[in-house]
Amino acid sequence: MPLVVPVLRLFVVFLNIYETFKTLKLPRPRRSGQPSARALSQRKRDLKGCLAIWVVWCCYAAYERTFDRVFGFLVPFHSEMKSVLLLFLLVTRAKGAEPLYLHVIRPFIKPYSIVMDPTLEIVRDIGDFLFALLQVPVDYVRSTW
């Protein structure tokens, strides 16, 4: 079983990347030069599905990175359960990820969104400032000191 989970994980990631690439591509225009309303609404549904897949995948990756060793030691058949979850995500794609997002992940995160949104904006601003600060040439900083 040690080889199955990494192979499934890799396959799921590459399939997510390919599906996202296909979804982000604009629908073909009709003779009038604009895509049809039906094609645009289908693209919107596909984008929501892709976003749900990526959110579920990120939560799975965060869980795996943080708690995998502890639960792998305490829970019997942990690797098999991870394989079943990855196969479920692989076979059902967006139809399986959207209910997981809507009924498990979203209710868990929603009460904290009031606090998380401003916090993440502050962290982003600090990151932007640090990035801009690192762009200043080192020689210029040395000469001013």
Backbone as JSON, one array per atom type, in Angstrom:
{
  "sequence": "MPLVVPVLRLFVVFLNIYETFKTLKLPRPRRSGQPSARALSQRKRDLKGCLAIWVVWCCYAAYERTFDRVFGFLVPFHSEMKSVLLLFLLVTRAKGAEPLYLHVIRPFIKPYSIVMDPTLEIVRDIGDFLFALLQVPVDYVRSTW",
  "N": [[0.8, -1.2, 0.0], [2.13, 1.21, 0.4], [2.96, 2.34, -1.99], [0.72, 2.89, -3.49], [-0.82, 5.12, -2.57], [0.89, 7.48, -3.0], [1.06, 7.35, -5.83], [-1.63, 7.57, -6.61], [-2.12, 10.1, -5.52], [-0.43, 11.72, -7.08], [-1.58, 11.26, -9.6], [-4.14, 12.36, -9.22], [-3.48, 15.07, -8.81], [-2.31, 15.8, -11.3], [-4.48, 15.32, -12.98], [-6.27, 17.21, -11.94], [-4.91, 19.57, -12.61], [-4.94, 19.41, -15.43], [-7.71, 19.41, -15.93], [-8.4, 21.91, -14.9], [-6.95, 23.56, -16.62], [-8.3, 23.02, -19.04], [-10.83, 24.03, -18.35], [-10.38, 26.73, -17.88], [-9.93, 27.7, -20.38], [-11.41, 29.73, -22.8], [-14.78, 29.37, -24.06], [-15.6, 28.36, -27.44], [-16.24, 30.91, -29.8], [-19.39, 31.9, -31.28], [-20.87, 32.49, -34.52], [-21.43, 35.17, -34.31], [-19.35, 36.17, -32.89], [-19.23, 36.11, -30.14], [-19.24, 33.87, -27.33], [-21.85, 31.48, -26.69], [-24.63, 31.94, -24.41], [-25.3, 29.67, -23.05], [-22.92, 28.17, -23.19], [-21.26, 29.82, -21.7], [-22.51, 29.72, -19.16], [-22.19, 27.02, -18.61], [-19.43, 26.93, -18.45], [-19.08, 28.47, -16.17], [-20.24, 26.81, -14.22], [-18.44, 24.69, -14.42], [-16.11, 25.96, -13.57], [-16.75, 26.46, -10.88], [-16.83, 23.84, -10.0], [-14.15, 23.08, -10.42], [-12.9, 24.79, -8.61], [-13.96, 23.8, -6.21], [-12.83, 21.24, -6.25], [-10.1, 21.89, -6.0], [-10.08, 23.16, -3.48], [-10.88, 21.09, -1.77], [-8.77, 19.35, -2.3], [-6.58, 20.85, -1.32], [-7.24, 20.97, 1.4], [-7.08, 18.26, 2.01], [-4.34, 17.84, 1.48], [-3.21, 19.52, 3.42], [-4.13, 18.27, 5.74], [-2.85, 15.81, 5.44], [-0.18, 16.54, 5.56], [-0.02, 17.52, 8.15], [-1.31, 15.81, 10.12], [-0.92, 13.17, 9.36], [1.06, 11.27, 10.16], [0.45, 10.81, 12.86], [-2.25, 9.87, 12.83], [-1.88, 7.78, 11.08], [-0.46, 6.04, 12.63], [-2.18, 5.53, 14.77], [-4.74, 4.84, 13.73], [-6.19, 2.01, 12.37], [-5.8, 0.64, 9.08], [-5.43, 3.07, 7.8], [-4.0, 3.98, 5.55], [-5.35, 2.62, 3.54], [-7.86, 3.83, 3.73], [-7.22, 6.42, 2.94], [-6.55, 5.87, 0.31], [-9.04, 5.08, -0.69], [-10.45, 7.49, -0.42], [-8.97, 9.11, -2.21], [-9.44, 7.69, -4.59], [-12.2, 8.06, -4.73], [-12.3, 10.87, -5.1], [-11.02, 10.94, -7.53], [-12.64, 9.47, -9.29], [-15.21, 10.65, -9.08], [-14.77, 13.35, -9.41], [-15.73, 16.7, -9.77], [-18.37, 16.38, -8.98], [-18.21, 14.86, -6.71], [-16.52, 16.35, -5.1], [-17.77, 18.81, -4.65], [-20.06, 18.37, -2.86], [-18.55, 17.57, -0.59], [-17.14, 19.91, -0.09], [-19.28, 21.77, 0.3], [-20.78, 20.67, 2.45], [-19.03, 19.82, 4.43], [-16.43, 21.14, 4.59], [-16.96, 23.92, 4.16], [-18.98, 24.63, 6.23], [-17.31, 24.28, 8.41], [-15.34, 26.25, 8.13], [-16.69, 28.65, 7.76], [-17.65, 30.08, 10.2], [-15.31, 31.31, 11.01], [-14.58, 33.06, 9.06], [-14.97, 35.8, 9.25], [-12.93, 36.67, 10.86], [-10.71, 35.59, 9.57], [-10.54, 36.74, 6.97], [-9.77, 39.61, 7.17], [-7.33, 39.16, 8.47], [-5.85, 37.61, 6.64], [-5.67, 39.5, 4.61], [-4.04, 41.43, 5.83], [-1.71, 39.91, 6.2], [-1.12, 39.43, 3.5], [-0.6, 42.08, 2.67], [1.66, 42.65, 4.23], [3.39, 40.75, 3.17], [3.55, 41.73, 0.53], [4.81, 44.17, 1.06], [7.26, 43.26, 2.13], [8.25, 41.91, -0.1], [8.52, 44.04, -1.9], [10.41, 45.46, -0.49], [12.58, 43.73, -0.61], [13.24, 44.03, -3.23], [14.75, 46.25, -3.49], [17.93, 47.32, -4.41], [20.85, 45.83, -3.04], [23.29, 47.18, -2.9], [22.51, 49.85, -2.93], [21.24, 50.05, -0.46], [23.39, 49.53, 1.24], [25.01, 51.74, 0.69], [23.52, 53.84, 1.74], [23.6, 53.41, 4.43]],
  "CA": [[0.0, 0.0, 0.0], [2.89, 2.45, 0.44], [3.15, 2.91, -3.32], [-0.57, 3.24, -4.1], [-1.25, 6.48, -2.2], [1.61, 8.52, -3.76], [0.7, 7.3, -7.25], [-2.97, 8.15, -6.72], [-2.0, 11.54, -5.25], [0.15, 12.33, -8.28], [-2.56, 11.19, -10.67], [-5.2, 13.33, -8.93], [-2.96, 16.42, -9.04], [-2.18, 16.06, -12.74], [-5.83, 15.41, -13.55], [-6.81, 18.52, -11.55], [-4.24, 20.6, -13.42], [-5.43, 19.32, -16.8], [-9.11, 19.84, -15.97], [-8.41, 23.36, -14.7], [-6.49, 24.15, -17.88], [-9.4, 22.94, -20.0], [-11.93, 24.86, -17.9], [-10.02, 28.15, -18.0], [-9.95, 28.09, -21.78], [-12.71, 30.3, -23.16], [-15.54, 28.59, -25.04], [-15.49, 28.84, -28.82], [-17.27, 31.9, -30.15], [-20.31, 31.58, -32.37], [-20.67, 33.34, -35.71], [-21.52, 36.58, -33.92], [-18.1, 36.57, -32.26], [-19.33, 35.9, -28.69], [-19.71, 32.53, -26.97], [-23.27, 31.44, -26.33], [-24.92, 32.06, -22.98], [-25.25, 28.31, -22.52], [-21.51, 27.8, -23.03], [-20.71, 30.6, -20.58], [-23.04, 29.2, -17.9], [-21.53, 25.73, -18.39], [-18.07, 27.23, -18.01], [-19.17, 28.93, -14.79], [-20.44, 25.61, -13.39], [-17.18, 23.95, -14.42], [-15.16, 26.69, -12.72], [-17.11, 26.19, -9.49], [-16.4, 22.47, -9.72], [-12.69, 23.08, -10.3], [-12.55, 25.43, -7.34], [-14.28, 22.85, -5.14], [-11.82, 20.18, -6.28], [-8.84, 22.4, -5.46], [-10.23, 23.41, -2.04], [-10.85, 19.77, -1.12], [-7.41, 18.83, -2.43], [-5.7, 21.59, -0.4], [-7.54, 20.52, 2.75], [-6.51, 16.92, 2.13], [-2.89, 17.97, 1.55], [-2.88, 20.09, 4.74], [-4.34, 17.19, 6.72], [-1.82, 14.8, 5.26], [1.08, 17.11, 6.02], [-0.04, 17.82, 9.57], [-1.76, 14.75, 11.02], [-0.83, 11.85, 8.74], [1.87, 10.32, 10.94], [-0.25, 10.45, 14.09], [-3.39, 9.02, 12.51], [-1.37, 6.56, 10.47], [-0.02, 5.16, 13.7], [-3.29, 5.19, 15.67], [-5.94, 4.34, 13.05], [-5.89, 0.89, 11.48], [-6.2, 0.78, 7.67], [-5.41, 4.49, 7.45], [-3.54, 4.11, 4.16], [-6.44, 2.16, 2.68], [-8.91, 4.85, 3.73], [-6.74, 7.51, 2.1], [-6.66, 5.4, -1.08], [-10.46, 5.13, -1.06], [-10.79, 8.9, -0.6], [-8.37, 9.57, -3.46], [-10.19, 7.09, -5.7], [-13.49, 8.75, -4.78], [-12.08, 12.16, -5.75], [-10.6, 10.7, -8.91], [-13.76, 8.98, -10.1], [-16.37, 11.54, -9.09], [-14.31, 14.71, -9.76], [-16.44, 17.83, -9.16], [-19.62, 15.92, -8.37], [-17.88, 14.36, -5.37], [-15.83, 17.37, -4.31], [-18.68, 19.89, -4.27], [-20.73, 18.08, -1.58], [-17.57, 17.62, 0.49], [-16.89, 21.32, 0.2], [-20.48, 22.46, 0.8], [-21.34, 20.12, 3.68], [-18.02, 19.52, 5.45], [-15.38, 22.16, 4.72], [-17.53, 25.27, 4.28], [-19.5, 24.9, 7.58], [-16.2, 24.32, 9.37], [-14.56, 27.48, 7.95], [-17.56, 29.84, 7.71], [-17.67, 30.92, 11.4], [-14.03, 32.01, 11.19], [-14.27, 33.9, 7.89], [-14.96, 37.21, 9.66], [-11.6, 36.93, 11.41], [-9.66, 35.18, 8.63], [-10.42, 37.63, 5.81], [-8.85, 40.74, 7.43], [-6.0, 38.65, 8.82], [-5.16, 37.25, 5.4], [-5.34, 40.74, 3.89], [-2.87, 42.02, 6.49], [-0.56, 39.06, 5.85], [-0.79, 39.71, 2.1], [0.03, 43.41, 2.61], [3.01, 42.52, 4.79], [4.17, 40.04, 2.16], [3.82, 42.66, -0.57], [5.81, 45.13, 1.53], [8.55, 42.58, 2.21], [8.7, 41.66, -1.46], [8.99, 45.32, -2.44], [11.63, 45.8, 0.23], [13.66, 42.89, -1.13], [13.57, 44.44, -4.58], [15.71, 47.36, -3.42], [19.27, 46.77, -4.58], [21.63, 45.74, -1.82], [24.31, 48.22, -2.93], [21.87, 51.11, -2.56], [21.02, 50.01, 0.98], [24.7, 49.63, 1.88], [25.53, 53.09, 0.54], [22.78, 54.77, 2.59], [23.93, 53.16, 5.82]],
  "C": [[0.85, 1.27, 0.0], [3.08, 3.09, -0.92], [1.85, 3.43, -3.92], [-0.95, 4.69, -3.81], [-0.46, 7.55, -2.94], [1.27, 8.52, -5.25], [-0.68, 7.9, -7.47], [-2.92, 9.66, -6.5], [-1.46, 12.27, -6.48], [-0.85, 12.35, -9.43], [-3.68, 12.22, -10.46], [-4.72, 14.75, -9.21], [-2.87, 16.71, -10.53], [-3.54, 16.12, -13.42], [-6.5, 16.73, -13.18], [-6.2, 19.63, -12.4], [-4.79, 20.59, -14.84], [-6.88, 19.81, -16.9], [-9.23, 21.35, -15.76], [-7.97, 24.08, -15.96], [-7.6, 24.15, -18.92], [-10.55, 23.88, -19.63], [-11.62, 26.34, -18.09], [-10.01, 28.63, -19.44], [-11.35, 28.59, -22.14], [-13.44, 29.41, -24.15], [-15.41, 29.2, -26.45], [-16.59, 29.84, -29.12], [-18.17, 31.38, -31.27], [-20.0, 32.49, -33.56], [-20.7, 34.82, -35.36], [-20.26, 37.07, -33.21], [-18.08, 36.37, -30.76], [-19.74, 34.45, -28.42], [-21.18, 32.57, -26.56], [-23.45, 31.53, -24.82], [-24.88, 30.69, -22.32], [-23.82, 27.86, -22.26], [-20.89, 28.55, -21.86], [-21.22, 30.1, -19.23], [-22.43, 27.83, -17.58], [-20.11, 25.94, -17.9], [-18.07, 27.69, -16.55], [-19.38, 27.75, -13.84], [-19.14, 24.8, -13.3], [-16.13, 24.63, -13.55], [-15.46, 26.48, -11.24], [-16.68, 24.78, -9.09], [-14.89, 22.38, -9.55], [-12.25, 23.7, -8.99], [-12.84, 24.5, -6.17], [-13.25, 21.73, -5.08], [-10.52, 20.67, -5.66], [-8.93, 22.68, -3.96], [-10.18, 22.09, -1.27], [-9.44, 19.2, -1.17], [-6.46, 19.54, -1.46], [-5.97, 21.19, 1.05], [-6.98, 19.13, 3.0], [-4.99, 17.0, 2.28], [-2.46, 18.55, 2.9], [-3.07, 19.05, 5.84], [-3.19, 16.19, 6.64], [-0.47, 15.28, 5.79], [1.14, 17.24, 7.53], [-0.29, 16.59, 10.44], [-1.53, 13.34, 10.51], [-0.05, 10.86, 9.59], [1.15, 9.88, 12.22], [-1.4, 9.5, 13.79], [-2.96, 7.72, 11.83], [-0.92, 5.55, 11.49], [-1.19, 4.66, 14.54], [-4.47, 4.5, 14.98], [-5.55, 3.16, 12.16], [-6.47, 1.13, 10.09], [-6.26, 2.23, 7.23], [-5.0, 4.69, 5.99], [-4.62, 3.67, 3.18], [-7.57, 3.17, 2.61], [-8.5, 6.06, 2.89], [-6.85, 7.12, 0.62], [-8.1, 5.46, -1.55], [-10.9, 6.57, -1.29], [-10.22, 9.43, -1.91], [-9.07, 8.97, -4.67], [-11.56, 7.74, -5.85], [-13.34, 10.1, -5.47], [-11.71, 12.0, -7.22], [-11.78, 10.31, -9.8], [-14.89, 10.01, -10.19], [-16.05, 12.97, -9.5], [-15.14, 15.77, -9.05], [-17.72, 17.39, -8.47], [-19.39, 15.33, -6.98], [-17.25, 15.42, -4.5], [-16.77, 18.47, -3.85], [-19.47, 19.57, -3.0], [-19.77, 18.06, -0.39], [-17.28, 19.05, 0.9], [-18.09, 21.97, 0.88], [-20.93, 21.97, 2.17], [-20.31, 19.82, 4.76], [-17.08, 20.7, 5.65], [-15.97, 23.55, 4.95], [-18.15, 25.54, 5.65], [-18.4, 24.97, 8.64], [-15.47, 25.66, 9.32], [-15.43, 28.73, 8.1], [-17.59, 30.67, 9.0], [-16.4, 31.75, 11.59], [-13.72, 32.96, 10.04], [-14.22, 35.38, 8.24], [-13.57, 37.59, 10.19], [-10.51, 36.65, 10.36], [-9.47, 36.15, 7.47], [-9.52, 38.84, 6.1], [-7.44, 40.28, 7.77], [-5.21, 38.29, 7.57], [-4.83, 38.47, 4.56], [-4.12, 41.42, 4.5], [-1.62, 41.22, 6.15], [-0.14, 39.3, 4.4], [-0.11, 41.06, 1.96], [1.45, 43.37, 3.14], [3.91, 41.79, 3.8], [4.5, 40.92, 0.97], [4.89, 43.67, -0.18], [7.19, 44.49, 1.6], [9.11, 42.28, 0.82], [9.24, 42.93, -2.09], [10.29, 45.74, -1.77], [12.82, 44.98, -0.27], [14.07, 43.27, -2.54], [14.57, 45.59, -4.62], [17.11, 46.78, -3.55], [20.08, 46.84, -3.28], [22.69, 46.84, -1.78], [23.74, 49.57, -2.51], [21.65, 51.16, -1.04], [22.35, 50.17, 1.71], [25.24, 51.08, 1.8], [24.8, 54.09, 1.43], [23.09, 54.56, 4.04], [25.3, 53.65, 6.05]]
}
